[in-house]
Every structure is written in C-alpha cells, then in structure tokens.
Amino acid sequence: MSAAVPPPMVWEQRWHPLRREWVIVSAHRNERPWQGERVAETSRALPPYAPDCYLCPGNARSSGRRNERYSGVFVFDNDHPCVGSRAPAELAAAPGIYRNRPAGGCARVVCFTPRHDLTLAQLAEAEILNLLEALQAQYRELGAREDVRHVLVFENKGDVVGVSNPHPHCQIYATNFVYLAEHGRPLFQDILAAEEADGRRVVVRRDQALSFVPYFARYPYETFVAPRATRASLAHLTAPELADFAAVLRETLIRLDNLWRLSFPYVMVLHQAPTDGAQYPGFHFHIQIHPPLRKPGLLKYLAGPEIGGGNFLNDTAPEEKAAELRAVSSVHHTQGG
C-alpha cells in the first residue's frame, strides 16, 4: 500500500539555519487561480473590463465572494493568503536542529483602479495620491493589531515576474514576523546625501522627495523613491510630503515605461518600520523598484555568484542607467510622450 500523502503545510515558517532567515511554507497557495501570461508568451491588449477577471468590479472571485462595484481604490482580504489568522497556534515540533513557528497575520489585495487595462504609471497624479492615502490607512489599521509586527506592501508587475493577474493591484502582508532588519541608525540619510552630492544617479527631484538609481544597484534599472525627511512609514508623511512623493513615484514609473515604450515589469516594495511596538528612530521609509529586464526581452538572471555566493553582479553602470531614464519624456508614451 502506498503511504498516505501528508496534508500541505499551511501558514508555517521554517528557519533556514545557514542563511539565518525564515522561509514561509504555504503549500495551499499552489491551488490559487492563475491569470497571468507565461514568460515566453507575448503581451496582449487588455480591455477596460474583463468579465473573467477576479479583480474587476462586480466580478466573483475564485472563493465565490463578489467584488464591490468600486470606482476608486478597492481593498479586500486575500482569498489565498500566505499568512493568516487561521494559522495554527501550535505546530508539531520541528525535527532535530530545525525550528518552526506559525505564520500569522493578514494578507490583503489592493486594486488601484477599476480599469483592467491600466498600470500605475498610467494613473493620474490624483489617483496615485488616493492610492497612497489608502495605503497609509492600511498601515495604521493593520499595524495597530496585536498580532501584527510588520506591514509589507508590494506590487508584482509584468508577466516575467510571475504576476498572477494583470489587473493593476498590489498586496499587503501584515505579519507576526519582521521581513526587514533595522540598522539602528539613519543610514539612509547618508545615502541620500551621497546621491544628491553626486547627482549623476538622481532620476526625479521634488522639494520633499526624489528618486535615484543607487550607487550599489544590483539590477540595471533598480530605482529607489524616498522622501527627503526621515519618516518611519508612508503613514508618517505629511500632506505636502505625500504630494511630492506621489509626483516623484508617478514620474519615475512613467520614465521606466517610456524607456522602451512598453509596460515595464518590476517588483516594487514599500519598506516601512515594523509595527511591533518598538521605536525605530533611524528607519527611513522608501520604495524600492526592482525591474528584471536588462534590455527589451532580456532578463537579468541570477546565477552562481548571486545564488551561490551572495554577490550580485551588475554588468551596467548605475550612472548610465539613471542618465537613460532622465533622457526620456516625463509624459507617458500612451499619452503622446
């Protein structure tokens, strides 16, 4: 007789003793709906509304729940979360030297717009500002929960980064563990000062925010977007800071799209202070944009040195890449730029 198949590991963290980091095991997510393209396939024109899209207004999701007929930003609990309140309070002890613990928290989806055929770079400045205000509210609400120590916001954009649905959206993982280690000193202010003093890697400037390809960029078009003042999170930005930040983010995304006149794929992550009750006076909120392309259709692959040796190889100069982004139009190419 064949051995019984063990149930999938759900909402469990397992400790990687060599890398000294936690790995989330959420095998149940293998059954989540997949509406993205395969890497080898060409992109297609999208309609403003797709009747089979799980994220379009009024449509039913795979869980059977139905979306609101929303007209702006729409937030809902992820139907296939990698962390959740249903994480078991107790797990079977890990064998030998290994360690595990529940992966608790909350996972949410944030739809940027009801339009299925737009991207963040194509939204109006007021729409991006509304989105950032919604994310501020999510950080405050989720960060206040006793079971949440960190609120991670990220967007996966483009087929080549494995996005499961082309409808413009990001995700929020509010977790009982911290993703980003804190330096304990305002290191980011030193980085901003160095980038401003050099100037060659700066892409977009406003009074209270800027974007740049960092001196230490690992990917050819890796770009940071940051407020000038040290703020712990998006929720800590003042109204004038948020307005400048939204303008810088929007123009940066437009310039990425205009580089090759295509919807530029990326993984975008909002780095915010943990919400575990401790003070993080040196934590500088910022966004990191990690595009996987080196050239049109050419991926930056991780190989032996990156995966095995822990050393990224960037075969382009950050100064050169920033200059390319500054040289293109600040008006989106679909709107005449």
C-alpha positions in Angstrom: 0.0 0.0 0.0 1.2 3.5 -0.8 1.9 5.8 2.1 -0.7 8.4 2.8 0.0 11.9 1.3 0.6 14.3 4.2 -1.5 17.4 4.3 0.1 20.6 2.8 1.9 22.9 5.2 -0.3 25.9 5.7 0.9 29.2 7.3 4.1 27.8 8.7 7.5 29.4 9.0 10.7 27.3 8.9 14.1 28.6 10.0 16.9 28.4 7.4 19.9 27.9 9.8 22.6 28.7 7.1 21.1 31.9 5.9 19.6 32.8 9.3 16.2 33.7 7.9 12.7 32.4 7.9 11.1 30.7 4.9 7.3 30.8 4.7 5.7 27.4 3.8 2.2 27.9 2.3 1.7 24.9 0.1 -2.1 25.6 -0.2 -1.4 28.6 -2.4 -0.4 26.2 -5.2 -4.1 26.0 -6.0 -4.6 29.8 -6.3 -6.1 31.0 -9.7 -3.5 31.9 -12.3 -4.5 34.5 -14.9 -1.0 35.8 -15.9 1.0 35.1 -19.0 3.8 32.7 -19.3 7.2 34.3 -19.8 7.6 33.0 -23.3 4.2 34.5 -24.4 3.8 37.9 -25.9 1.7 40.6 -24.2 -1.8 41.3 -25.4 -4.0 44.4 -25.4 -6.3 44.3 -22.4 -9.9 45.5 -22.2 -11.1 48.2 -19.7 -13.2 45.5 -18.1 -12.7 41.7 -18.2 -15.7 39.5 -17.2 -13.4 36.6 -16.2 -11.1 38.8 -14.0 -11.1 38.1 -10.3 -10.3 41.7 -9.5 -12.7 43.7 -11.8 -15.6 45.5 -10.2 -18.7 43.3 -9.5 -17.0 40.1 -10.5 -16.9 36.9 -8.5 -13.6 35.7 -7.2 -12.4 32.1 -7.0 -13.7 31.9 -3.4 -17.2 32.8 -4.6 -17.1 36.2 -2.9 -18.0 39.0 -5.2 -16.2 42.3 -5.5 -17.9 45.6 -4.8 -18.7 47.7 -7.9 -15.9 50.0 -6.9 -14.9 53.2 -8.6 -11.6 54.0 -6.9 -9.2 52.1 -4.7 -10.6 48.7 -3.5 -9.2 46.6 -0.7 -10.2 43.1 0.3 -8.7 40.2 2.3 -6.7 37.8 0.1 -8.7 34.7 -0.7 -5.4 32.7 -0.9 -3.2 34.2 1.8 0.3 33.0 2.6 -0.2 34.2 6.2 -3.4 34.4 8.2 -5.4 34.5 11.4 -6.2 30.8 11.0 -2.5 29.8 11.4 -2.4 27.0 14.0 -1.5 28.3 17.4 0.7 25.2 17.9 2.7 23.2 15.4 4.3 19.8 15.7 7.9 20.3 16.9 10.4 20.5 14.0 12.9 17.6 13.9 16.4 17.8 15.2 18.1 21.2 14.8 15.2 22.7 12.9 12.8 25.4 14.1 9.3 26.4 13.0 6.5 28.7 14.2 3.1 29.8 12.9 2.9 32.4 10.1 0.1 34.5 11.5 -1.2 37.9 10.4 -3.3 39.1 7.5 -3.0 39.3 3.7 -4.9 41.8 1.6 -5.2 42.8 -2.0 -5.4 46.5 -3.1 -6.9 47.2 -6.5 -5.5 50.6 -7.8 -8.4 51.3 -10.2 -11.5 49.6 -11.7 -9.8 49.8 -15.1 -8.4 46.4 -16.1 -6.2 47.9 -18.8 -4.2 50.5 -17.0 -1.0 50.4 -14.9 0.2 52.5 -12.0 2.3 54.6 -14.4 -0.9 55.5 -16.4 -2.9 56.8 -13.5 -3.4 60.5 -12.9 -1.4 62.1 -10.1 -4.6 62.5 -8.0 -5.3 58.7 -8.4 -1.8 57.8 -7.2 -2.3 60.2 -4.2 -5.6 58.5 -3.4 -3.8 55.1 -3.5 -1.0 56.2 -1.2 -3.6 57.6 1.2 -5.4 54.2 1.2 -2.1 52.5 1.9 -1.5 54.9 4.8 -4.8 53.9 6.3 -4.0 50.2 5.8 -0.6 50.6 7.6 -2.3 52.4 10.5 -5.1 49.9 10.8 -3.1 46.7 10.4 -0.1 48.0 12.4 -2.3 48.6 15.4 -3.3 44.9 15.6 -1.6 42.9 18.4 -0.8 40.0 16.0 1.0 42.2 13.5 4.6 43.2 13.8 5.3 44.3 10.2 3.3 45.6 7.3 4.8 44.8 3.9 3.3 46.4 0.8 4.5 45.2 -2.6 3.5 45.2 -6.3 4.5 42.5 -8.8 4.1 44.0 -12.3 4.5 42.1 -15.5 4.4 38.5 -16.8 8.1 37.9 -16.3 7.9 38.4 -12.5 5.1 35.9 -12.3 2.1 38.2 -11.7 -1.0 36.1 -11.4 -3.5 38.7 -12.6 -2.8 41.7 -14.9 -5.4 43.9 -13.2 -3.4 46.7 -11.6 -3.1 45.8 -7.9 -0.6 45.4 -5.0 -0.6 43.2 -2.0 -0.2 43.7 1.7 1.3 41.1 4.1 0.7 42.1 7.7 2.7 39.5 9.6 3.7 38.4 13.0 7.3 38.5 11.9 9.6 41.2 10.6 10.9 41.0 7.0 13.4 43.8 7.1 16.2 44.1 9.6 16.6 47.6 11.2 20.1 49.2 11.0 19.5 51.2 14.2 21.0 54.5 12.7 19.9 56.9 10.0 22.0 55.3 7.3 19.5 56.3 4.6 20.2 60.0 5.2 23.8 59.3 4.4 22.7 57.6 1.2 20.5 60.5 0.2 23.3 63.0 0.9 25.7 61.0 -1.2 23.3 60.7 -4.1 22.4 64.4 -4.0 26.0 65.4 -3.8 27.0 63.3 -6.8 23.8 63.9 -8.8 24.5 61.5 -11.7 22.2 58.8 -10.4 19.2 61.0 -9.5 16.2 60.5 -11.8 13.4 62.8 -10.4 13.6 65.6 -7.9 11.0 67.5 -5.9 11.3 69.7 -2.9 10.3 66.9 -0.5 11.1 63.7 -2.4 13.4 62.2 -5.0 14.2 59.0 -6.9 17.6 57.6 -7.9 19.4 54.5 -9.2 21.5 53.8 -6.1 25.3 53.6 -6.2 25.1 50.0 -5.1 22.3 49.0 -7.5 22.1 45.2 -8.1 19.7 45.3 -11.1 20.4 47.6 -14.1 17.4 49.8 -13.6 16.9 49.3 -9.9 15.4 52.6 -8.6 14.7 54.0 -5.1 11.9 56.5 -4.4 12.2 58.3 -1.0 11.1 61.3 1.0 13.9 63.7 1.9 13.0 63.7 5.6 13.3 60.5 7.7 9.9 59.1 8.2 9.1 55.6 9.7 6.4 54.8 7.2 4.2 56.0 4.4 1.6 56.8 7.1 4.1 59.2 8.7 4.4 61.5 5.7 2.8 64.9 5.9 0.3 66.0 3.2 2.9 68.1 1.4 5.5 65.3 1.6 2.9 62.8 0.3 2.0 65.0 -2.6 5.7 65.4 -3.7 6.3 61.6 -3.1 3.3 60.7 -5.3 4.6 63.0 -8.1 8.1 61.6 -7.9 6.8 58.0 -7.9 4.5 58.7 -10.9 7.1 60.3 -13.0 9.7 57.6 -12.2 7.3 54.9 -13.3 6.4 56.9 -16.5 10.1 57.2 -17.3 10.6 53.4 -16.9 7.7 52.7 -19.3 9.0 55.3 -21.8 12.5 53.8 -21.8 11.5 51.1 -24.3 7.9 52.2 -24.8 6.4 49.2 -23.1 4.8 48.4 -19.7 8.0 48.0 -17.7 7.9 44.9 -15.4 9.1 45.2 -11.9 8.7 44.1 -8.2 8.0 47.2 -6.2 8.3 47.1 -2.4 7.4 49.7 0.3 10.0 49.4 3.1 8.3 50.6 6.3 9.2 50.4 10.0 7.9 47.3 11.9 4.8 47.7 14.0 5.9 45.6 16.9 5.7 48.4 19.5 9.4 49.2 19.5 10.8 52.6 18.4 12.7 52.9 15.1 14.0 56.5 15.0 16.5 55.8 12.2 14.1 53.9 9.9 13.7 55.8 6.6 10.6 54.8 4.7 11.3 54.3 0.9 10.2 52.4 -2.1 12.5 50.0 -4.0 11.7 49.2 -7.6 13.4 46.0 -8.9 13.0 45.6 -12.7 14.1 42.2 -14.1 15.0 43.4 -17.6 18.5 44.3 -18.8 17.3 45.1 -22.3 13.9 44.6 -24.1 13.2 40.9 -23.8 16.4 40.2 -22.0 16.2 39.2 -18.3 18.7 39.7 -15.6 19.2 36.1 -14.4 20.5 35.2 -11.0 23.3 32.7 -11.5 26.2 31.1 -9.5 27.7 34.3 -7.9 24.2 35.6 -6.9 22.5 32.5 -5.7 25.5 30.6 -4.5 27.9 33.3 -3.4 25.6 36.0 -2.2 27.2 38.6 -4.5 25.1 40.3 -7.2 26.8 41.1 -10.5 25.6 44.2 -12.2 27.1 44.5 -15.7 25.9 48.0 -16.2 26.8 51.4 -14.6 24.1 52.9 -12.3 25.1 56.4 -13.6 24.5 55.3 -17.2 21.1 53.8 -16.4 20.0 56.9 -14.5 21.0 59.1 -17.4 18.9 56.9 -19.8 15.8 57.4 -17.6 16.4 61.2 -17.3 16.7 61.4 -21.1 13.2 60.1 -21.9 9.9 62.0 -21.7 8.0 62.6 -18.4 4.7 62.2 -20.3 3.6 58.6 -20.7 4.1 57.2 -24.3 0.5 56.1 -24.5 -0.5 59.8 -23.9 1.8 61.3 -26.5 5.1 61.4 -24.6 
